Amino acid sequence: MSASTNKPVKVYRLRGVKVSVFENHAQESVFHKVALQKIYREGEEWKTSTSLGRDDLPIARLLLGHAWEYILTQEASPSREETEQQPN
């Protein structure tokens, strides 16, 4: 799957900072990647950047923490396949 068709499974936004969590499947495992962006408006057009200002850093830290917790939760929960394979 190309990056353009891969949609995030979770997005966190606050004050122009956006953190997106992507789920990737490789053979029999799942791994996560995180993208960090600054969203801003230039005239009537919305733009994104990977460059953050000083005041964006605490917000980015908070949102990255949420993304990290989300990923840990996803990795800790049994997948549907694992649940179906476990004996009753």
C-alpha positions in Angstrom: 0.0 0.0 0.0 1.4 3.4 -0.9 1.8 6.2 1.7 -0.9 8.3 -0.1 -3.6 5.6 0.5 -2.5 4.7 4.0 -4.9 6.5 6.3 -4.1 7.1 10.0 -5.8 4.9 12.5 -5.7 7.7 15.1 -5.1 11.5 14.9 -4.4 13.9 17.7 -4.7 17.7 17.1 -4.2 20.7 19.4 -3.4 24.3 18.6 -2.1 23.7 15.1 0.0 20.6 16.0 -1.1 17.3 14.5 0.1 13.8 15.4 -1.1 10.9 13.2 -0.6 7.2 14.0 -0.4 4.8 11.1 -0.7 1.0 11.3 1.4 -1.1 9.0 1.2 -4.8 8.4 4.2 -6.9 7.6 3.9 -10.6 7.2 2.4 -11.7 10.5 3.0 -8.6 12.5 1.7 -5.1 12.9 3.8 -2.1 13.6 3.0 1.6 14.0 4.5 4.8 12.7 3.8 8.3 13.8 3.8 11.5 11.8 4.1 15.0 13.4 3.0 18.1 11.6 2.3 21.8 12.2 -0.8 23.0 10.4 -1.1 26.7 9.6 -3.0 29.0 7.3 -1.4 31.2 4.7 -4.1 33.5 3.4 -7.0 31.2 2.4 -4.8 28.2 1.9 -4.0 25.6 4.6 -0.4 24.3 4.7 1.6 21.8 6.7 5.2 21.8 8.0 7.4 19.6 10.0 9.1 22.6 11.6 7.9 23.5 15.0 8.2 26.7 17.0 9.2 27.0 20.6 5.6 27.1 21.9 4.6 24.1 19.8 7.1 21.8 21.6 5.1 21.2 24.8 2.0 20.5 22.7 3.9 18.1 20.4 5.2 16.4 23.5 1.7 16.0 24.9 0.3 14.7 21.6 3.2 12.3 21.1 2.6 10.9 24.6 -1.0 10.2 23.7 0.1 8.5 20.5 2.6 6.4 22.5 -0.1 5.4 24.9 -2.5 4.5 22.0 0.2 2.3 20.4 1.0 0.5 23.7 -2.7 -0.2 24.2 -3.1 -1.6 20.7 0.0 -3.8 21.1 -1.2 -5.1 24.5 -4.7 -6.0 23.3 -5.0 -9.4 21.7 -5.8 -9.3 18.0 -8.9 -10.9 16.6 -6.9 -13.8 15.1 -5.1 -14.5 18.4 -8.5 -14.5 20.2 -10.0 -16.9 17.7 -7.0 -19.3 18.0 -7.1 -19.5 21.8 -8.8 -22.6 23.2 -11.9 -22.1 25.4 
